C-alpha cells in the first residue's frame, strides 16, 4: 500500500508564493495553532487599489497555484490596499 504525506507549507514558502505573484506585497504571517497547518496572513499591496475584497483575496489565493486546501490547509486572510 502506498501512502504519501503532504508536508505543510512553511511561513517562508507562503510568503514566497505571495511575493512572486504580488511583488510589491508586504506580508505578515502568523501560525495560528503552532501546528504549521493553520495560518493567518495580512497582505498589503498597491495592486489591491480599486479592487473589491473578493478580488483582492482571489489575487492572493491564485498565488498558490492550486495548493490551497492541500499543501496549505487553512489561511485566514486579510488584505489591505496601500
Residue, then its C-alpha position, 0 to 999 in steps of 0.5 A: x500500500x502506498x501512502x504519501x504525506x503532504x508536508x505543510x507549507x512553511x511561513x517562508x514558502x507562503x510568503x514566497x508564493x505571495x511575493x512572486x505573484x504580488x511583488x510589491x506585497x508586504x506580508x505578515x504571517x502568523x501560525x495560528x495553532x503552532x501546528x504549521x497547518x493553520x495560518x493567518x496572513x495580512x497582505x498589503x499591496x498597491x495592486x489591491x487599489x480599486x479592487x473589491x475584497x473578493x478580488x483582492x483575496x482571489x489575487x492572493x489565493x491564485x498565488x498558490x497555484x492550486x495548493x490551497x486546501x492541500x499543501x496549505x490547509x487553512x489561511x485566514x486572510x486579510x488584505x489591505x490596499x496601500 
